[in-house]
Amino acid sequence: GTLTYRNRVICNLEGGWQRFGRASDFIEIYGDEGSLAYTWGAKELIKYDLASECIRQKIEDRGDANPFRLQMIDFLEAIEQEKDPLAGMDDGLASLKVALGLITSVQKGAATTF
């Protein structure tokens, strides 16, 4: 699916159970001056600067950096310590709204605005 935000930022989302080609935990970010590419657990962030060539930047090794595991640990700590989790209810509702909007768009064969 493609999301276009009010500030004209465009986000392409792709998901599925089939894993062909790139890793399933891969993210690319594009901007006016270049792009970034990262695969979860990698030891480097790849920058593509339009003014130069590919730059590989080492990143700090944080041990087990599985984002799903870290989110669950944060959630459990929030319950134990009676504090707000990093990803709260508003974040979950916003994610659900996007997912349902994508499904509605496919069913209608047209863009969904929200």
HUHU-V487764 format. One line per field, one symbol per residue. psi: psi as a letter, one per 20 degrees, with the letter a starting at -180 (. if undefined). A space follows every 10 residues. Layout:
# HUHU-V487764
psi=???
This chain:
# HUHU-V487764
psi=qpporhjjpp ppppqrhqnq crqhlppppq ahjbrqpppp iqjqpppoph ibappopqqp okcnkohggh ggggghhhgh jlrpqgoagh gghggggggh hggggghhkr qpp.
